[in-house]
Amino acid sequence: MIDWKTLPRPIVALAPMADMTDLPFCLICKQLGAPVVFREMVSSEAVVRGSVKTIEMARFDERERPIIQQIFGSDPKIMSEAAKIVEDKFHPDGIDINMGCPAYKIVSNFDGSALMKDPPRAAEIVKAVREAVSVPVSVKTRLGWSKDTDILDFVRYLEDAGASLITIHGRTKEQGYAGHANWDRVGEARLRTSLPVIVNGDITSYATAQDAMARAHADGVMLGRGALGNPWIFEEILGSPRTVSLEERVAVVREHAQLHLAHYGDRGMVTFRKHLACYFKKELKQEYPHIDWADIRTQLVRVNTIEELEAILLRAR
Ligand SMILES: Cc1cc2nc3c(=O)[nH]c(=O)nc-3n(C[C@H](O)[C@H](O)[C@H](O)COP(=O)(O)O)c2cc1C
């Protein structure tokens, strides 16, 4: 079980990302120094309905601990039942509630960031989940639905309901991913609560992590897109930046691919392509101009088997 109050500062966490922060990627991040990982959201309704596919998404490897499982939904009873099912079956170190997702298919059911429009309901969910499980219950949210000041009252509701940690992505739902994360506003929210706060949004380096934490008076940072294709970022944020050689990059890609295939079966290479696109970004051209990266990337997005991947990786040196 995680104790957010005593966890060493700064807290540095991998963000929950649908279709990305699954068992293989969380394990890779953990092995490369991520102190805490948040697993991608799972639907509370599907868990309660008994969907094996959804429930299995919450299965993890002991080496991933401390691991936080995120759930989404808007019915306090269903959310609490789902949290209990996940806790009883897998024993994660914490349960996180998604109150930040802006996707249409989520907010149209009043899930995710839509809960910011109804703070009493959001509080009811936290309370119900808290009563159902023995591990700490945290919330990941945004600055607001349309107003970036909604968060200032919202954190009070979450704290009073018994949340143990709040992660705030410094954008509103209406902003989606546009513009810049407003870490100063996260800092204003931080001053309204005695709970630990993690700042999230646009943190991609040691410098941005330091800046975000200072502006938000935060207890830590959460990294999403900055960790995709760059699981070495946790070491950097924790103060040990180092150059990642091409050999090391290829070795980690190989290990990640093997874990991914072991988890999803032989057809898993197709769903691994999205990670390959992240590991081999255009910027590598500056570092290794002698390699034909455009050609390698074209092949990587079509790869079907581990043998094909191995053959392409041999050319990346
Ligand atoms: C592909 C993708 C999937 C995401 N899925 C989730 C999710 O399941 N739950 C959640 O709370 N946020 C989700 N997010 C939002 C991220 O956790 C994070 O808040 C956002 O990307 C901003 O942080 P960043 O700038 O470090 O990426 C997702 C983001 C991306 C890019």
The ligand as an ORCA input file, in Angstrom:
! r2SCAN-3c Opt
* xyz 0 1
  C      -2.281      8.446    -25.348
  C      -2.748      9.079    -24.048
  C      -3.610      8.366    -23.240
  C      -4.041      8.916    -22.018
  N      -4.837      8.175    -21.193
  C      -5.130      8.647    -19.939
  C      -5.789      7.825    -18.978
  O      -6.077      6.641    -19.192
  N      -6.081      8.400    -17.773
  C      -5.736      9.689    -17.448
  O      -6.011     10.145    -16.335
  N      -5.089     10.464    -18.338
  C      -4.755      9.970    -19.555
  N      -4.028     10.735    -20.414
  C      -3.538     12.059    -19.976
  C      -2.120     11.942    -19.388
  O      -2.125     11.127    -18.223
  C      -1.561     13.338    -19.019
  O      -2.422     13.937    -18.074
  C      -1.456     14.251    -20.227
  O      -0.889     13.590    -21.328
  C      -0.616     15.506    -19.896
  O       0.663     15.153    -19.438
  P       1.968     15.147    -20.403
  O       2.102     16.538    -20.968
  O       3.097     14.760    -19.501
  O       1.703     14.161    -21.504
  C      -3.615     10.220    -21.638
  C      -2.756     10.934    -22.486
  C      -2.308     10.379    -23.674
  C      -1.355     11.165    -24.541
*
